[in-house]
């Protein structure tokens, strides 16, 4: 596997900004979901060259759906950090569909179908 050509995460703002904020979020974590609107508000408030904010999707050990959701985020984003942020926000809006309790008796194939459905509903506009 080649070494990535860019740092990990999805940055909004300048990488040269004097203030850099690194946010680590799990797409299945209810606390990450709760923090997300604040992270977005900070990103909106400091839009421009004074602050760079990088979101790093991570996978906590007890959130089995998060791994596939993170892979979907990377695929959807490609090289567009804003698209990643938009897709993560979209996923948080639908978190009750894939949170731990919702998937107690479902399979990985069920999760893949849900991700496909959520991706089809995603409109970054």
N, CA, C and O atoms as a GROMACS GRO file, in nm:
protein
  500
    1UNK      N    1   0.085  -0.117   0.000
    1UNK     CA    2   0.000   0.000   0.000
    1UNK      C    3   0.090   0.123   0.000
    1UNK      O    4   0.180   0.134   0.082
    2UNK      N    5   0.065   0.217  -0.091
    2UNK     CA    6   0.149   0.337  -0.096
    2UNK      C    7   0.119   0.432   0.019
    2UNK      O    8   0.009   0.431   0.076
    3UNK      N    9   0.217   0.513   0.052
    3UNK     CA   10   0.199   0.616   0.154
    3UNK      C   11   0.107   0.723   0.097
    3UNK      O   12   0.127   0.766  -0.016
    4UNK      N   13   0.007   0.767   0.173
    4UNK     CA   14  -0.084   0.870   0.121
    4UNK      C   15  -0.007   0.997   0.082
    4UNK      O   16   0.093   1.032   0.144
    5UNK      N   17  -0.056   1.064  -0.020
    5UNK     CA   18   0.011   1.184  -0.069
    5UNK      C   19  -0.029   1.309   0.007
    5UNK      O   20   0.026   1.417  -0.016
    6UNK      N   21  -0.124   1.296   0.098
    6UNK     CA   22  -0.168   1.411   0.178
    6UNK      C   23  -0.190   1.366   0.321
    6UNK      O   24  -0.203   1.247   0.348
    7UNK      N   25  -0.193   1.462   0.413
    7UNK     CA   26  -0.222   1.425   0.552
    7UNK      C   27  -0.362   1.364   0.565
    7UNK      O   28  -0.447   1.386   0.479
    8UNK      N   29  -0.383   1.289   0.671
    8UNK     CA   30  -0.514   1.228   0.692
    8UNK      C   31  -0.618   1.334   0.728
    8UNK      O   32  -0.584   1.446   0.764
    9UNK      N   33  -0.742   1.296   0.716
    9UNK     CA   34  -0.851   1.384   0.753
    9UNK      C   35  -0.898   1.471   0.638
    9UNK      O   36  -0.846   1.465   0.526
   10UNK      N   37  -0.998   1.551   0.668
   10UNK     CA   38  -1.061   1.638   0.569
   10UNK      C   39  -1.060   1.781   0.624
   10UNK      O   40  -1.135   1.813   0.716
   11UNK      N   41  -0.973   1.866   0.566
   11UNK     CA   42  -0.954   2.001   0.619
   11UNK      C   43  -1.039   2.102   0.546
   11UNK      O   44  -1.049   2.103   0.423
   12UNK      N   45  -1.102   2.189   0.625
   12UNK     CA   46  -1.166   2.310   0.575
   12UNK      C   47  -1.078   2.426   0.618
   12UNK      O   48  -1.026   2.426   0.730
   13UNK      N   49  -1.061   2.523   0.533
   13UNK     CA   50  -0.973   2.635   0.563
   13UNK      C   51  -0.831   2.603   0.519
   13UNK      O   52  -0.804   2.500   0.456
   14UNK      N   53  -0.743   2.692   0.552
   14UNK     CA   54  -0.605   2.683   0.506
   14UNK      C   55  -0.518   2.596   0.596
   14UNK      O   56  -0.528   2.601   0.718
   15UNK      N   57  -0.435   2.516   0.533
   15UNK     CA   58  -0.335   2.440   0.608
   15UNK      C   59  -0.224   2.528   0.660
   15UNK      O   60  -0.144   2.485   0.742
   16UNK      N   61  -0.218   2.653   0.612
   16UNK     CA   62  -0.118   2.750   0.655
   16UNK      C   63  -0.174   2.845   0.762
   16UNK      O   64  -0.102   2.933   0.809
   17UNK      N   65  -0.298   2.828   0.800
   17UNK     CA   66  -0.359   2.916   0.900
   17UNK      C   67  -0.283   2.906   1.032
   17UNK      O   68  -0.230   2.800   1.065
   18UNK      N   69  -0.276   3.016   1.108
   18UNK     CA   70  -0.202   3.013   1.234
   18UNK      C   71  -0.265   2.923   1.341
   18UNK      O   72  -0.197   2.879   1.433
   19UNK      N   73  -0.394   2.897   1.328
   19UNK     CA   74  -0.463   2.809   1.423
   19UNK      C   75  -0.514   2.688   1.346
   19UNK      O   76  -0.583   2.701   1.245
   20UNK      N   77  -0.478   2.570   1.395
   20UNK     CA   78  -0.523   2.444   1.335
   20UNK      C   79  -0.600   2.366   1.440
   20UNK      O   80  -0.550   2.341   1.550
   21UNK      N   81  -0.721   2.327   1.406
   21UNK     CA   82  -0.805   2.248   1.495
   21UNK      C   83  -0.821   2.109   1.434
   21UNK      O   84  -0.855   2.096   1.316
   22UNK      N   85  -0.795   2.007   1.514
   22UNK     CA   86  -0.810   1.868   1.470
   22UNK      C   87  -0.928   1.808   1.547
   22UNK      O   88  -0.929   1.807   1.670
   23UNK      N   89  -1.027   1.760   1.474
   23UNK     CA   90  -1.148   1.704   1.535
   23UNK      C   91  -1.154   1.556   1.498
   23UNK      O   92  -1.151   1.520   1.380
   24UNK      N   93  -1.163   1.471   1.598
   24UNK     CA   94  -1.171   1.326   1.576
   24UNK      C   95  -1.314   1.282   1.609
   24UNK      O   96  -1.359   1.294   1.722
   25UNK      N   97  -1.383   1.230   1.508
   25UNK     CA   98  -1.524   1.195   1.524
   25UNK      C   99  -1.548   1.052   1.479
   25UNK      O  100  -1.488   1.004   1.382
   26UNK      N  101  -1.636   0.985   1.550
   26UNK     CA  102  -1.683   0.852   1.512
   26UNK      C  103  -1.825   0.870   1.461
   26UNK      O  104  -1.909   0.927   1.530
   27UNK      N  105  -1.852   0.823   1.342
   27UNK     CA  106  -1.981   0.847   1.278
   27UNK      C  107  -2.098   0.775   1.345
   27UNK      O  108  -2.214   0.804   1.316
   28UNK      N  109  -2.068   0.682   1.434
   28UNK     CA  110  -2.172   0.612   1.508
   28UNK      C  111  -2.186   0.665   1.651
   28UNK      O  112  -2.282   0.632   1.721
   29UNK      N  113  -2.092   0.745   1.694
   29UNK     CA  114  -2.087   0.792   1.832
   29UNK      C  115  -2.190   0.903   1.857
   29UNK      O  116  -2.190   1.004   1.786
   30UNK      N  117  -2.277   0.886   1.957
   30UNK     CA  118  -2.376   0.990   1.986
   30UNK      C  119  -2.311   1.120   2.036
   30UNK      O  120  -2.367   1.228   2.018
   31UNK      N  121  -2.195   1.110   2.100
   31UNK     CA  122  -2.127   1.229   2.148
   31UNK      C  123  -2.062   1.306   2.033
   31UNK      O  124  -2.059   1.429   2.034
   32UNK      N  125  -2.010   1.234   1.935
   32UNK     CA  126  -1.959   1.300   1.814
   32UNK      C  127  -2.073   1.371   1.741
   32UNK      O  128  -2.056   1.483   1.693
   33UNK      N  129  -2.188   1.305   1.734
   33UNK     CA  130  -2.304   1.367   1.669
   33UNK      C  131  -2.345   1.493   1.743
   33UNK      O  132  -2.378   1.594   1.681
   34UNK      N  133  -2.342   1.487   1.875
   34UNK     CA  134  -2.380   1.603   1.955
   34UNK      C  135  -2.282   1.719   1.935
   34UNK      O  136  -2.323   1.835   1.936
   35UNK      N  137  -2.155   1.689   1.917
   35UNK     CA  138  -2.053   1.792   1.898
   35UNK      C  139  -2.053   1.850   1.757
   35UNK      O  140  -2.007   1.962   1.736
   36UNK      N  141  -2.103   1.775   1.660
   36UNK     CA  142  -2.093   1.813   1.519
   36UNK      C  143  -2.147   1.953   1.489
   36UNK      O  144  -2.080   2.028   1.419
   37UNK      N  145  -2.266   1.992   1.538
   37UNK     CA  146  -2.315   2.128   1.510
   37UNK      C  147  -2.220   2.237   1.562
   37UNK      O  148  -2.206   2.342   1.498
   38UNK      N  149  -2.157   2.214   1.674
   38UNK     CA  150  -2.061   2.311   1.727
   38UNK      C  151  -1.939   2.320   1.637
   38UNK      O  152  -1.888   2.429   1.610
   39UNK      N  153  -1.891   2.205   1.592
   39UNK     CA  154  -1.776   2.202   1.500
   39UNK      C  155  -1.811   2.279   1.373
   39UNK      O  156  -1.730   2.357   1.323
   40UNK      N  157  -1.932   2.258   1.320
   40UNK     CA  158  -1.975   2.330   1.200
   40UNK      C  159  -1.984   2.480   1.225
   40UNK      O  160  -1.946   2.560   1.139
   41UNK      N  161  -2.034   2.518   1.342
   41UNK     CA  162  -2.045   2.660   1.376
   41UNK      C  163  -1.907   2.726   1.384
   41UNK      O  164  -1.889   2.838   1.336
   42UNK      N  165  -1.811   2.657   1.442
   42UNK     CA  166  -1.674   2.710   1.448
   42UNK      C  167  -1.617   2.723   1.306
   42UNK      O  168  -1.556   2.824   1.273
   43UNK      N  169  -1.638   2.622   1.224
   43UNK     CA  170  -1.589   2.626   1.085
   43UNK      C  171  -1.651   2.743   1.009
   43UNK      O  172  -1.582   2.812   0.935
   44UNK      N  173  -1.781   2.764   1.027
   44UNK     CA  174  -1.848   2.875   0.960
   44UNK      C  175  -1.800   3.010   1.011
   44UNK      O  176  -1.777   3.103   0.933
   45UNK      N  177  -1.784   3.022   1.143
   45UNK     CA  178  -1.744   3.148   1.204
   45UNK      C  179  -1.603   3.190   1.161
   45UNK      O  180  -1.578   3.308   1.136
   46UNK      N  181  -1.513   3.095   1.152
   46UNK     CA  182  -1.374   3.125   1.120
   46UNK      C  183  -1.338   3.092   0.976
   46UNK      O  184  -1.221   3.068   0.945
   47UNK      N  185  -1.437   3.091   0.890
   47UNK     CA  186  -1.412   3.059   0.749
   47UNK      C  187  -1.309   3.156   0.693
   47UNK      O  188  -1.317   3.277   0.714
   48UNK      N  189  -1.214   3.103   0.622
   48UNK     CA  190  -1.109   3.186   0.564
   48UNK      C  191  -0.972   3.133   0.598
   48UNK      O  192  -0.952   3.012   0.612
   49UNK      N  193  -0.877   3.224   0.612
   49UNK     CA  194  -0.738   3.184   0.630
   49UNK      C  195  -0.688   3.185   0.773
   49UNK      O  196  -0.571   3.154   0.797
   50UNK      N  197  -0.773   3.221   0.871
   50UNK     CA  198  -0.722   3.231   1.008
   50UNK      C  199  -0.727   3.099   1.084
   50UNK      O  200  -0.652   3.080   1.179
   51UNK      N  201  -0.815   3.007   1.043
   51UNK     CA  202  -0.827   2.879   1.112
   51UNK      C  203  -0.845   2.768   1.009
   51UNK      O  204  -0.923   2.781   0.914
   52UNK      N  205  -0.773   2.660   1.029
   52UNK     CA  206  -0.795   2.539   0.951
   52UNK      C  207  -0.853   2.433   1.044
   52UNK      O  208  -0.800   2.410   1.152
   53UNK      N  209  -0.960   2.370   1.002
   53UNK     CA  210  -1.023   2.266   1.084
   53UNK      C  211  -1.022   2.135   1.006
   53UNK      O  212  -1.073   2.127   0.894
   54UNK      N  213  -0.963   2.034   1.066
   54UNK     CA  214  -0.955   1.903   1.002
   54UNK      C  215  -1.039   1.802   1.078
   54UNK      O  216  -1.020   1.782   1.198
   55UNK      N  217  -1.132   1.740   1.008
   55UNK     CA  218  -1.213   1.633   1.067
   55UNK      C  219  -1.148   1.499   1.032
   55UNK      O  220  -1.122   1.470   0.915
   56UNK      N  221  -1.124   1.420   1.134
   56UNK     CA  222  -1.068   1.286   1.118
   56UNK      C  223  -1.173   1.183   1.159
   56UNK      O  224  -1.199   1.168   1.278
   57UNK      N  225  -1.234   1.113   1.065
   57UNK     CA  226  -1.325   1.006   1.105
   57UNK      C  227  -1.244   0.892   1.167
   57UNK      O  228  -1.147   0.844   1.108
   58UNK      N  229  -1.285   0.849   1.284
   58UNK     CA  230  -1.220   0.738   1.353
   58UNK      C  231  -1.325   0.632   1.384
   58UNK      O  232  -1.445   0.657   1.370
   59UNK      N  233  -1.280   0.517   1.424
   59UNK     CA  234  -1.372   0.408   1.456
   59UNK      C  235  -1.345   0.362   1.599
   59UNK      O  236  -1.238   0.309   1.629
   60UNK      N  237  -1.442   0.382   1.686
   60UNK     CA  238  -1.430   0.333   1.823
   60UNK      C  239  -1.458   0.183   1.826
   60UNK      O  240  -1.534   0.132   1.743
   61UNK      N  241  -1.397   0.115   1.920
   61UNK     CA  242  -1.398  -0.032   1.920
   61UNK      C  243  -1.537  -0.094   1.928
   61UNK      O  244  -1.558  -0.204   1.877
   62UNK      N  245  -1.632  -0.027   1.989
   62UNK     CA  246  -1.764  -0.087   2.005
   62UNK      C  247  -1.867  -0.034   1.905
   62UNK      O  248  -1.987  -0.054   1.923
   63UNK      N  249  -1.821   0.033   1.801
   63UNK     CA  250  -1.910   0.087   1.699
   63UNK      C  251  -1.883   0.018   1.566
   63UNK      O  252  -1.811   0.070   1.481
   64UNK      N  253  -1.941  -0.100   1.550
   64UNK     CA  254  -1.908  -0.183   1.434
   64UNK      C  255  -1.956  -0.125   1.302
   64UNK      O  256  -1.898  -0.155   1.198
   65UNK      N  257  -2.060  -0.043   1.302
   65UNK     CA  258  -2.107   0.017   1.177
   65UNK      C  259  -2.015   0.130   1.129
   65UNK      O  260  -2.011   0.161   1.010
   66UNK      N  261  -1.942   0.189   1.221
   66UNK     CA  262  -1.861   0.306   1.190
   66UNK      C  263  -1.754   0.278   1.085
   66UNK      O  264  -1.722   0.366   1.004
   67UNK      N  265  -1.697   0.158   1.085
   67UNK     CA  266  -1.591   0.126   0.989
   67UNK      C  267  -1.640   0.142   0.845
   67UNK      O  268  -1.576   0.209   0.764
   68UNK      N  269  -1.754   0.080   0.813
   68UNK     CA  270  -1.806   0.088   0.677
   68UNK      C  271  -1.854   0.229   0.644
   68UNK      O  272  -1.842   0.273   0.529
   69UNK      N  273  -1.907   0.300   0.742
   69UNK     CA  274  -1.950   0.438   0.719
   69UNK      C  275  -1.830   0.528   0.691
   69UNK      O  276  -1.838   0.618   0.607
   70UNK      N  277  -1.720   0.504   0.761
   70UNK     CA  278  -1.598   0.582   0.737
   70UNK      C  279  -1.543   0.553   0.598
   70UNK      O  280  -1.501   0.645   0.527
   71UNK      N  281  -1.543   0.427   0.558
   71UNK     CA  282  -1.498   0.393   0.422
   71UNK      C  283  -1.587   0.460   0.318
   71UNK      O  284  -1.537   0.509   0.216
   72UNK      N  285  -1.716   0.464   0.342
   72UNK     CA  286  -1.808   0.531   0.249
   72UNK      C  287  -1.777   0.680   0.241
   72UNK      O  288  -1.782   0.740   0.134
   73UNK      N  289  -1.746   0.741   0.355
   73UNK     CA  290  -1.713   0.883   0.357
   73UNK      C  291  -1.589   0.911   0.273
   73UNK      O  292  -1.587   1.006   0.195
   74UNK      N  293  -1.487   0.830   0.290
   74UNK     CA  294  -1.364   0.847   0.212
   74UNK      C  295  -1.393   0.832   0.062
   74UNK      O  296  -1.341   0.908  -0.019
   75UNK      N  297  -1.475   0.735   0.027
   75UNK     CA  298  -1.507   0.712  -0.114
   75UNK      C  299  -1.589   0.827  -0.172
   75UNK      O  300  -1.563   0.873  -0.283
   76UNK      N  301  -1.688   0.874  -0.097
   76UNK     CA  302  -1.773   0.983  -0.144
   76UNK      C  303  -1.693   1.112  -0.157
   76UNK      O  304  -1.711   1.188  -0.253
   77UNK      N  305  -1.605   1.137  -0.063
   77UNK     CA  306  -1.528   1.262  -0.062
   77UNK      C  307  -1.429   1.270  -0.176
   77UNK      O  308  -1.409   1.376  -0.234
   78UNK      N  309  -1.366   1.158  -0.208
   78UNK     CA  310  -1.255   1.157  -0.305
   78UNK      C  311  -1.153   1.262  -0.260
   78UNK      O  312  -1.098   1.249  -0.150
   79UNK      N  313  -1.127   1.362  -0.338
   79UNK     CA  314  -1.031   1.466  -0.300
   79UNK      C  315  -1.101   1.597  -0.263
   79UNK      O  316  -1.042   1.704  -0.275
   80UNK      N  317  -1.225   1.589  -0.219
   80UNK     CA  318  -1.303   1.708  -0.189
   80UNK      C  319  -1.340   1.710  -0.040
   80UNK      O  320  -1.438   1.648   0.000
   81UNK      N  321  -1.262   1.782   0.043
   81UNK     CA  322  -1.289   1.784   0.187
   81UNK      C  323  -1.428   1.835   0.221
   81UNK      O  324  -1.492   1.783   0.313
   82UNK      N  325  -1.476   1.936   0.150
   82UNK     CA  326  -1.610   1.989   0.179
   82UNK      C  327  -1.716   1.880   0.160
   82UNK      O  328  -1.810   1.870   0.239
   83UNK      N  329  -1.700   1.801   0.058
   83UNK     CA  330  -1.795   1.692   0.033
   83UNK      C  331  -1.793   1.592   0.149
   83UNK      O  332  -1.898   1.540   0.188
   84UNK      N  333  -1.675   1.565   0.204
   84UNK     CA  334  -1.665   1.476   0.320
   84UNK      C  335  -1.742   1.534   0.438
   84UNK      O  336  -1.818   1.462   0.504
   85UNK      N  337  -1.723   1.662   0.465
   85UNK     CA  338  -1.794   1.726   0.575
   85UNK      C  339  -1.945   1.719   0.553
   85UNK      O  340  -2.020   1.691   0.646
   86UNK      N  341  -1.988   1.745   0.431
   86UNK     CA  342  -2.131   1.740   0.400
   86UNK      C  343  -2.186   1.598   0.418
   86UNK      O  344  -2.295   1.580   0.472
   87UNK      N  345  -2.110   1.499   0.375
   87UNK     CA  346  -2.157   1.361   0.388
   87UNK      C  347  -2.160   1.318   0.534
   87UNK      O  348  -2.252   1.248   0.576
   88UNK      N  349  -2.060   1.358   0.612
   88UNK     CA  350  -2.062   1.324   0.755
   88UNK      C  351  -2.183   1.388   0.822
   88UNK      O  352  -2.248   1.324   0.905
   89UNK      N  353  -2.215   1.512   0.787
   89UNK     CA  354  -2.336   1.576   0.840
   89UNK      C  355  -2.462   1.499   0.801
   89UNK      O  356  -2.553   1.482   0.881
   90UNK      N  357  -2.465   1.454   0.677
   90UNK     CA  358  -2.578   1.374   0.627
   90UNK      C  359  -2.591   1.244   0.708
   90UNK      O  360  -2.701   1.204   0.746
   91UNK      N  361  -2.478   1.180   0.733
   91UNK     CA  362  -2.481   1.056   0.812
   91UNK      C  363  -2.530   1.082   0.954
   91UNK      O  364  -2.610   1.006   1.007
   92UNK      N  365  -2.482   1.190   1.016
   92UNK     CA  366  -2.528   1.222   1.152
   92UNK      C  367  -2.679   1.246   1.155
   92UNK      O  368  -2.745   1.212   1.253
   93UNK      N  369  -2.735   1.305   1.049
   93UNK     CA  370  -2.880   1.327   1.044
   93UNK      C  371  -2.957   1.195   1.044
   93UNK      O  372  -3.073   1.190   1.085
   94UNK      N  373  -2.892   1.090   0.998
   94UNK     CA  374  -2.958   0.959   0.987
   94UNK      C  375  -2.898   0.857   1.084
   94UNK      O  376  -2.916   0.736   1.064
   95UNK      N  377  -2.829   0.903   1.186
   95UNK     CA  378  -2.757   0.812   1.276
   95UNK      C  379  -2.849   0.711   1.344
   95UNK      O  380  -2.807   0.599   1.372
   96UNK      N  381  -2.973   0.748   1.372
   96UNK     CA  382  -3.063   0.654   1.439
   96UNK      C  383  -3.088   0.529   1.355
   96UNK      O  384  -3.127   0.425   1.408
   97UNK      N  385  -3.064   0.539   1.224
   97UNK     CA  386  -3.084   0.423   1.136
   97UNK      C  387  -2.972   0.319   1.148
   97UNK      O  388  -2.993   0.203   1.114
   98UNK      N  389  -2.855   0.361   1.196
   98UNK     CA  390  -2.742   0.268   1.201
   98UNK      C  391  -2.674   0.261   1.337
   98UNK      O  392  -2.574   0.190   1.352
   99UNK      N  393  -2.725   0.332   1.435
   99UNK     CA  394  -2.665   0.327   1.569
   99UNK      C  395  -2.673   0.184   1.624
   99UNK      O  396  -2.749   0.101   1.574
  100UNK      N  397  -2.595   0.159   1.725
  100UNK     CA  398  -2.580   0.024   1.779
  100UNK      C  399  -2.713  -0.046   1.803
  100UNK      O  400  -2.731  -0.160   1.759
  101UNK      N  401  -2.806   0.019   1.870
  101UNK     CA  402  -2.934  -0.044   1.900
  101UNK      C  403  -3.012  -0.080   1.774
  101UNK      O  404  -3.078  -0.183   1.769
  102UNK      N  405  -3.005   0.005   1.673
  102UNK     CA  406  -3.079  -0.020   1.548
  102UNK      C  407  -3.025  -0.141   1.474
  102UNK      O  408  -3.094  -0.199   1.389
  103UNK      N  409  -2.901  -0.180   1.505
  103UNK     CA  410  -2.839  -0.290   1.430
  103UNK      C  411  -2.814  -0.414   1.515
  103UNK      O  412  -2.735  -0.500   1.477
  104UNK      N  413  -2.879  -0.425   1.628
  104UNK     CA  414  -2.860  -0.541   1.714
  104UNK      C  415  -2.883  -0.674   1.642
  104UNK      O  416  -2.810  -0.770   1.664
  105UNK      N  417  -2.982  -0.679   1.556
  105UNK     CA  418  -3.017  -0.805   1.490
  105UNK      C  419  -3.009  -0.794   1.337
  105UNK      O  420  -3.084  -0.859   1.265
  106UNK      N  421  -2.918  -0.711   1.291
  106UNK     CA  422  -2.901  -0.695   1.147
  106UNK      C  423  -2.762  -0.741   1.105
  106UNK      O  424  -2.673  -0.758   1.188
  107UNK      N  425  -2.746  -0.761   0.977
  107UNK     CA  426  -2.621  -0.814   0.924
  107UNK      C  427  -2.539  -0.704   0.858
  107UNK      O  428  -2.584  -0.591   0.839
  108UNK      N  429  -2.418  -0.740   0.823
  108UNK     CA  430  -2.332  -0.647   0.751
  108UNK      C  431  -2.392  -0.614   0.614
  108UNK      O  432  -2.379  -0.502   0.566
  109UNK      N  433  -2.458  -0.710   0.554
  109UNK     CA  434  -2.524  -0.684   0.426
  109UNK      C  435  -2.636  -0.581   0.443
  109UNK      O  436  -2.657  -0.497   0.356
  110UNK      N  437  -2.706  -0.587   0.556
  110UNK     CA  438  -2.807  -0.484   0.586
  110UNK      C  439  -2.742  -0.346   0.594
  110UNK      O  440  -2.797  -0.248   0.544
  111UNK      N  441  -2.626  -0.341   0.656
  111UNK     CA  442  -2.554  -0.214   0.668
  111UNK      C  443  -2.511  -0.163   0.530
  111UNK      O  444  -2.526  -0.045   0.500
  112UNK      N  445  -2.460  -0.251   0.449
  112UNK     CA  446  -2.418  -0.209   0.314
  112UNK      C  447  -2.537  -0.155   0.235
  112UNK      O  448  -2.524  -0.057   0.162
  113UNK      N  449  -2.652  -0.218   0.250
  113UNK     CA  450  -2.772  -0.168   0.181
  113UNK      C  451  -2.811  -0.031   0.235
  113UNK      O  452  -2.848   0.058   0.159
  114UNK      N  453  -2.804  -0.014   0.366
  114UNK     CA  454  -2.837   0.115   0.426
  114UNK      C  455  -2.741   0.223   0.376
  114UNK      O  456  -2.784   0.333   0.343
  115UNK      N  457  -2.612   0.191   0.371
  115UNK     CA  458  -2.514   0.289   0.322
  115UNK      C  459  -2.544   0.325   0.176
  115UNK      O  460  -2.536   0.441   0.137
  116UNK      N  461  -2.579   0.225   0.097
  116UNK     CA  462  -2.616   0.252  -0.042
  116UNK      C  463  -2.737   0.345  -0.049
  116UNK      O  464  -2.740   0.438  -0.130
  117UNK      N  465  -2.837   0.319   0.035
  117UNK     CA  466  -2.957   0.403   0.038
  117UNK      C  467  -2.924   0.545   0.084
  117UNK      O  468  -2.972   0.643   0.026
  118UNK      N  469  -2.843   0.557   0.189
  118UNK     CA  470  -2.805   0.690   0.239
  118UNK      C  471  -2.723   0.766   0.136
  118UNK      O  472  -2.738   0.887   0.122
  119UNK      N  473  -2.637   0.696   0.066
  119UNK     CA  474  -2.557   0.760  -0.038
  119UNK      C  475  -2.646   0.811  -0.151
  119UNK      O  476  -2.624   0.919  -0.204
  120UNK      N  477  -2.746   0.732  -0.188
  120UNK     CA  478  -2.838   0.774  -0.294
  120UNK      C  479  -2.917   0.898  -0.254
  120UNK      O  480  -2.952   0.979  -0.340
  121UNK      N  481  -2.945   0.914  -0.125
  121UNK     CA  482  -3.021   1.030  -0.076
  121UNK      C  483  -2.933   1.153  -0.054
  121UNK      O  484  -2.984   1.262  -0.031
  122UNK      N  485  -2.802   1.136  -0.059
  122UNK     CA  486  -2.708   1.245  -0.030
  122UNK      C  487  -2.709   1.347  -0.143
  122UNK      O  488  -2.687   1.314  -0.259
  123UNK      N  489  -2.734   1.472  -0.106
  123UNK     CA  490  -2.730   1.582  -0.203
  123UNK      C  491  -2.642   1.692  -0.144
  123UNK      O  492  -2.687   1.764  -0.055
  124UNK      N  493  -2.519   1.706  -0.192
  124UNK     CA  494  -2.428   1.803  -0.133
  124UNK      C  495  -2.462   1.948  -0.164
  124UNK      O  496  -2.394   2.039  -0.114
  125UNK      N  497  -2.564   1.973  -0.243
  125UNK     CA  498  -2.598   2.111  -0.280
  125UNK      C  499  -2.655   2.189  -0.164
  125UNK      O  500  -2.689   2.307  -0.180
   0.00000   0.00000   0.00000
